[in-house]
Amino acid sequence: MTPSQKRGAVQATAGMLLVGTLVAVSARIGDYPVYGGQALRYAVGAAALLAVLAIRRPPPVRPTPRQWALLAVLSSTGLVVFNVCIVVGNSYASPATIGTIVGSGPIVMAVLGPLVARSGRPAARVLVAAGIVTAGTAIATGLGGASLPGVLLALGALAGEVSFSLLAVPLLPTLGALRVSAYSAAIAVPMLLGIGLAVDGTGVLRVPTRDELIAFVYLGVVVTAGAFLLWYDALPRLGADRAGLFAGVMPVGAVLTMVVLGVGTPSVPELAGAGLVVAGIVYGVGITASRSGRGGRSRTGTPRSTARNLVRS
């Protein structure tokens, strides 16, 4: 692996571990209106990211109308639709079933990633690794019962999970990880508030308790701002197909958070599934020095000089 790929692997792992903490921490805001809470979370994340953008003051870049449209689609599918499908889906399917279906994201990313990046056919190595990661995720979460609406909503969440990465691929070269993270989080806020107003009316927002406020700050600053930045900086370094493998790290983060917060003990299937996830990622991301040194193109299908520019923010 090249130094850039190694950095991407570390960032993708860290980002997905942080996202994995979301489930346990979200339990602290279980009594807060769902959509208003998600809007508040993304508002905190967007504020943190925009503050970093103001402090760092990178060269000005004005998104084109097409890029704004793509950002809106990314935000509406990868953030809003994903959250709505997860929330509503819990009424029709067990969290285990939803987690298993969403956990098949590595396979979808392995197939679609190279096509979006126009870098050729999916790599056999990554397809095999994606299957291993998905199997590990299924074992870790366990298959549960679900009705047809539950399965469809879980598939909607899967589509949102995948679009969060794939729709960012054409945006990162010019906007950079920081802008894509900040703008997508900010766009999600009014969308979620609109849904919240339709569902909960004026009760969409209320003053959070102290514990809820701490949870919202963590979810906004760490899980949203921090994880978004890590993920979007890793994406062009690894390529969408290999980066997708790291989605399997999320259940591992959830297990670790359970232990740290003392809210549960990992079961044997959870530990076994986590082991399979790690094995699949190691196998799929491993690139021999001779293979990575061939030609002048990165795994994302872009020239190496351009690939380096993808990560600027």
N, C-alpha and C positions, 0 to 999 in steps of 0.2 A: 504494500500500500504506500502511496505517496504521502508526504507530510500533510498535504491538504486533505486527503481522504481520511487519514488518521484523526485529524482535527474534526472533520465532519462526523466520524463515527462516535467520538467522545461527545460532541454536541448533541447529536441525535439521541444518544443514550440518555444524557442528562435531561434533555427536553421531554422525552417520553416518560422518564421516571417522575418528573415533576407533574406531568399530566396525570399519571397514575395516582398521585396523592389526592386528586380531585374528589374521588368517591367518598373517602373517609372524611375529608374536610367538609364536604357538602352536607354531611349529616348534621353539622353544627348550624346550618341555616335551613333545616327541614321545615320549620314553621313559618318561614318567610315566603310571601307570594312568589311563585316559581319564576314567572317571566320578568317580573320587576326585579327579582334578585339577579337573574342573568344579565339584565340590562345594566344593573348597578355594577356587577362584576366587570363587564366589558367597558363601562365608563371609567372605572378606576384604572383598568389596564391601558386604555387609550390615553388617559391623562398622563400616566407614567411614561408611555412610549413617546408621546408628543413632547414631554419635558426633556427626555433624553435627546430627541431630535433638535430641540431648541438649543440645548447645551452644546451638542457636538457640532451643529451648524455645518452639515455636509454641503457640497456644491448644490445649488438650487436645481430642482428638477420639477417641471410642471407636467403632471399626468395629462395625456391626451384624452379626448372624449372616449375613445375605445378602451383605454386603460381604466378610466373611471367606471365604465360599464362592466369591465371584467372584474374590477374590485367589488362592485355591487353584487355581481353574481357569486363571486367567491364568498363574500360575507353572508349573503342570504342562504346559500346552500351549505357551506362549510361550517358556519356558526349557528345561524338561526334555524334552518331546517333540521340540522343535526340535533340541536337542543330540543326542538319541538317533538321530533320523532322519539327521542329518548324519554322525554317526560310523558307523552301520551302513550308510548309503547309499553310503559311499565304497568298500565292498566289492562293490557291484553296479553302480556308475555312476562315470564320471569326475567329478572336481571341477568341470570345465567344465559338464557337463550339469546337475549339481545347482545350480551357481551361476546358470545360465540360467533354470531353472525357478523357483528362489527369487526371481530377479530380476524375475519377472513380478508380484511383489507390488504395484507401483504400480497396475496395472490392477485388481486385486482391491480394493485400498483405494479407488480412484476410484469403483468401483461400490457397494461396501458402506458406505463412510464416511458418505455422506449419509443412508443408510437407518438406520444405527445412531444417528446424531445427530438423526434425524427432521427433517432440513432440506430435504426435497424430493428431486427426481430428481438423478442425477449430472450435473454440469456438463459440457457438450460440450467446453469448453476443457480441462478437467482430463483427460477421457478421451483426447483427442488427445495431450496431453502425456504421459500415462501410457504410451501406445503408443510414443512416441518414446523415453522413458526405458528402457522394457523392451527395445526394439530395441538401444539403446546398450549395455545390460547384456549382451545376448546376443552382440553383436559383441566386447565387451571380454573376455568369458569364453570364448567359442567353444563351439560345440555338440560334444559328444563322444558316445561310444557308451554305451548303457545297456540293461540288461535290464528286464523289466516290474517286478520288485521294486525296482530302482533308481529307476525313474520314480515308483512309488508312495511310496517313502520320501522322494524329493525333494518330492513333493506334500504329504506330511506335514510336512516342514520348512517349506514355503510356508504351510501352514495355521497352524503355530506362529508364523511370522514375522508374519502378519497379525493373529492373535489377541492378540499382545503389545501391539498398539496399540488395536485395536477394543474389547477387554475393559476397557481402562483408561478409556475415554471416560466411562462412568457413575460411575467411582470418583473421578476427579480433582476434581469440584466440591466434595466434602466432605472427602476425605482429603488432597488436594494431591499435587504431584509427589514431594516428599521421602518421604512415608509410603508411597505406592504403590511407589516404587523400593525402599525399604528392606524393606518387608514381602514383596514378591514375591521378592526375592533371598534373604531368609532362609528362606522356605517351600521354595525349590528345594533347599536344602542336604540335608535329610534324605531327600528324594525321590531325589536323585542318589546319595547314599550307599547307599540301599537297593538301587538298581539295580546299583551297583558291587559290593556284597556278593554279590549273586546271580551276577554275571558273573565277578568276580575273587576272591571270597572274602576272606580276611583280608589279601590283598595290595592291597586297594582304596586304601590309604594307605601312604605311606612318607615318611621324612624327605627333603625335597627338597634337591637340590644348591644351591650358591650361585646359579648361573645360573637354575635353575628357580625358586628363591625370588624372584629379581628379576622374572622373567616373571610369576609369580603375583601379586605385589604390583601390577605394572603392569596386568594383566588385571582384577584386583579393584578397584583404586582408580580407574584411568583409564577402562578399557573398560566396566566394570560400573557403578560408582557415578557417575562423571562423565558417561558417555554416557546412562545411564538418566535422570539428572536433566535433562540438556539436552533429551532427546527428549520426556519427559513434560511439561516446561514449554512446549515448542514446540507440542505436539499441539493443545491448545485454542486457541492463538493463530491457527493456520493452518486448523484443521479437519482431520479425519482424511483426507479425500480429497486435499487439497493436501500435507499432511504426508507422505503415502505416497510422493509423488514423490521425496522425499529419500532413500528407501531405495536409489535408484540411485547415490547418492554413495559407497556402500560399496566398489564396485570401484575408484573413484578413490582412496580412502584406501589400498586394498591396493597399488595401483601406486606411490603416493607413498612408502609404507613400504618397498617393494622398493628404491627409489632411495636412500632415507635410510640403510637398513641395508646397502646394497651387496650385496644378495642376488640382483640381477637387473636387467635393463634392459627398460623397457616396449617392447612390440612395436607395430608400426603399428596392428593391429586394436585393441589395448588403448587406445592414444591416441585413435583414431577413435571408439571406443565411449564413452570418457570425454567427448569433445566432444559427442556426441549426448545423453548424460545431462545435461550442463550446459545444453544448448540446450532440452531438454524441461522441465527444472525452471524455467528462466527464463520460458519460455512459459506453463507451467501456473500458476506462482505469481503472475505479473504481474496486478495488479488496478488498473484505472484509478481515479483519485480519485473520479470521479463514481459509479462502480459501487459502491465500498466505502462511499460516503457515503449511499447510498439506504437508506431504512427504518431500523428500529431494531434489526436483528438481525445478528449476526455470521455468518461463513461456516459456523460450526458449528451454526447454527440456534438459538442461545441469545441472549437479550437482552444487549446490550453490557455492562450493569452486572454481569450474571451471568458473562459471559465473562471479565471482569477477575478475578472471584473464583476462576475455575478454576485459576489459576496460583499461588495462594497455597499455601505449604507450611509 
